[in-house]
Amino acid sequence: MKRTAAERGRMGSTATATRHGAMHMEAIGRAGFWATVERHYGGDPHRYMETLRRRQSRSEPDARLGCQVVRTTH
């Protein structure tokens, strides 16, 4: 049975988190955040966060991701 891209991605990220630990995952997430802020938002983290919140509230996809990101409520 073929796995979807989402399933393969989830499996890979789980393996990476298991192998390297939570501190590593936090560090690469933080680095990715700041790289995005610098590259696409002129160094303004508040503008980036506002954009994320607006997209999340409208369930707008980010074309750069190639998929719909939906906020789940638990």
KEFI-714724 format. One record per residue (C-alpha): x, y, z; residue number from 1; residue in one letter. Coordinates in Angstrom, 3 decimals. Layout:
BEGIN
<r c1="X" c2="Y" c3="Z" num="NUM" residu="a"/>
...
***
This chain:
BEGIN
<r c1="0.000" c2="0.000" c3="0.000" num="1" residu="m"/>
<r c1="1.359" c2="3.411" c3="-0.969" num="2" residu="k"/>
<r c1="1.568" c2="6.076" c3="1.686" num="3" residu="r"/>
<r c1="0.465" c2="9.629" c3="1.052" num="4" residu="t"/>
<r c1="2.964" c2="12.470" c3="1.215" num="5" residu="a"/>
<r c1="1.388" c2="13.571" c3="4.508" num="6" residu="a"/>
<r c1="1.841" c2="10.098" c3="6.008" num="7" residu="e"/>
<r c1="5.456" c2="9.898" c3="4.863" num="8" residu="r"/>
<r c1="6.135" c2="13.368" c3="6.260" num="9" residu="g"/>
<r c1="4.562" c2="12.526" c3="9.589" num="10" residu="r"/>
<r c1="6.596" c2="9.319" c3="9.845" num="11" residu="m"/>
<r c1="9.810" c2="11.167" c3="9.004" num="12" residu="g"/>
<r c1="9.210" c2="13.949" c3="11.484" num="13" residu="s"/>
<r c1="8.348" c2="11.448" c3="14.211" num="14" residu="t"/>
<r c1="11.563" c2="9.539" c3="13.530" num="15" residu="a"/>
<r c1="13.596" c2="12.754" c3="13.589" num="16" residu="t"/>
<r c1="12.008" c2="13.868" c3="16.864" num="17" residu="a"/>
<r c1="12.673" c2="10.464" c3="18.419" num="18" residu="t"/>
<r c1="16.270" c2="10.410" c3="17.219" num="19" residu="r"/>
<r c1="17.244" c2="13.976" c3="18.149" num="20" residu="h"/>
<r c1="14.889" c2="14.964" c3="20.975" num="21" residu="g"/>
<r c1="12.646" c2="17.863" c3="21.861" num="22" residu="a"/>
<r c1="15.400" c2="20.462" c3="22.326" num="23" residu="m"/>
<r c1="16.655" c2="19.874" c3="18.790" num="24" residu="h"/>
<r c1="13.151" c2="20.144" c3="17.337" num="25" residu="m"/>
<r c1="12.552" c2="23.378" c3="19.242" num="26" residu="e"/>
<r c1="15.845" c2="24.811" c3="17.992" num="27" residu="a"/>
<r c1="15.144" c2="24.046" c3="14.331" num="28" residu="i"/>
<r c1="11.602" c2="25.388" c3="14.675" num="29" residu="g"/>
<r c1="12.899" c2="28.611" c3="16.181" num="30" residu="r"/>
<r c1="15.537" c2="28.934" c3="13.437" num="31" residu="a"/>
<r c1="12.877" c2="28.367" c3="10.774" num="32" residu="g"/>
<r c1="10.632" c2="31.016" c3="12.321" num="33" residu="f"/>
<r c1="13.377" c2="33.647" c3="12.237" num="34" residu="w"/>
<r c1="14.498" c2="32.674" c3="8.730" num="35" residu="a"/>
<r c1="10.912" c2="33.186" c3="7.517" num="36" residu="t"/>
<r c1="10.627" c2="36.521" c3="9.331" num="37" residu="v"/>
<r c1="13.859" c2="37.791" c3="7.792" num="38" residu="e"/>
<r c1="13.225" c2="36.440" c3="4.303" num="39" residu="r"/>
<r c1="9.546" c2="37.298" c3="3.829" num="40" residu="h"/>
<r c1="8.514" c2="39.875" c3="6.449" num="41" residu="y"/>
<r c1="11.389" c2="42.347" c3="6.541" num="42" residu="g"/>
<r c1="12.500" c2="41.257" c3="10.009" num="43" residu="g"/>
<r c1="9.121" c2="42.078" c3="11.614" num="44" residu="d"/>
<r c1="7.996" c2="39.076" c3="13.720" num="45" residu="p"/>
<r c1="4.759" c2="40.824" c3="14.742" num="46" residu="h"/>
<r c1="3.705" c2="41.169" c3="11.110" num="47" residu="r"/>
<r c1="4.455" c2="37.486" c3="10.500" num="48" residu="y"/>
<r c1="2.448" c2="36.395" c3="13.560" num="49" residu="m"/>
<r c1="-0.478" c2="38.595" c3="12.532" num="50" residu="e"/>
<r c1="-0.419" c2="37.025" c3="9.065" num="51" residu="t"/>
<r c1="-0.389" c2="33.533" c3="10.585" num="52" residu="l"/>
<r c1="-3.308" c2="34.365" c3="12.884" num="53" residu="r"/>
<r c1="-5.337" c2="35.842" c3="10.029" num="54" residu="r"/>
<r c1="-4.727" c2="32.832" c3="7.788" num="55" residu="r"/>
<r c1="-5.514" c2="30.462" c3="10.617" num="56" residu="q"/>
<r c1="-8.805" c2="32.179" c3="11.429" num="57" residu="s"/>
<r c1="-9.848" c2="32.014" c3="7.763" num="58" residu="r"/>
<r c1="-8.327" c2="28.556" c3="7.125" num="59" residu="s"/>
<r c1="-6.428" c2="30.085" c3="4.203" num="60" residu="e"/>
<r c1="-3.802" c2="27.887" c3="2.569" num="61" residu="p"/>
<r c1="-0.263" c2="29.104" c3="2.164" num="62" residu="d"/>
<r c1="0.680" c2="28.556" c3="-1.482" num="63" residu="a"/>
<r c1="4.312" c2="28.022" c3="-0.476" num="64" residu="r"/>
<r c1="3.319" c2="24.982" c3="1.586" num="65" residu="l"/>
<r c1="1.364" c2="23.345" c3="-1.212" num="66" residu="g"/>
<r c1="-1.385" c2="22.210" c3="1.127" num="67" residu="c"/>
<r c1="-4.229" c2="23.473" c3="3.287" num="68" residu="q"/>
<r c1="-3.334" c2="24.004" c3="6.924" num="69" residu="v"/>
<r c1="-6.357" c2="23.601" c3="9.166" num="70" residu="v"/>
<r c1="-6.448" c2="24.466" c3="12.830" num="71" residu="r"/>
<r c1="-7.792" c2="21.588" c3="14.865" num="72" residu="t"/>
<r c1="-9.538" c2="22.147" c3="18.156" num="73" residu="t"/>
<r c1="-9.221" c2="19.501" c3="20.853" num="74" residu="h"/>
***
